[in-house]
């Protein structure tokens, strides 16, 4: 991925409204990575610097370049109201009218909702993992039981009969 990313950085170097960059999260950039919620490497984030989102797409150059062309650049937000549709403008105006305390409380509430949904998903996946492991164990035990019941010997007898032409298959 690194060569594709370096090529994309070169393409957008000096761009007026798009920044393609990389950060070494193991060295000088560690604090920034922690602040931005980077948990694994490599991680690609995009969007408004105050609300970066995880990139979920493919990591080949053509895919990254297509995403950058379509999705990066100025977006609807308080600094670019002219890029917003009427619904988003109304939402932004509502948030701008809130006090700092009200806005912080609303953000905290939405973050709590997101964390709860994430936790519920993780618990669900953990349950599936336990079911999978139990099924794997049961399958292994059943295979052993079937083998121990003489399956191998049955197949050996069948092959032996075939070799001496005593049975047609």
ABEGO torsion letter per residue (X at the ends): XAAAAAAAAAAABGBAABBBBBBBAABAAAAAAAAAGBABOBBBBBEBAABBBBBABBABAAAAAAAAAAABEBBBEAABAAABBAAAAAAAAAAAABBAAAAAAAAAAAAAAAAAAAAAAAAAAAAAAAAAAAAAAAAAAAAAAAAAAGAAAAAAAAAAAAAAGABBX
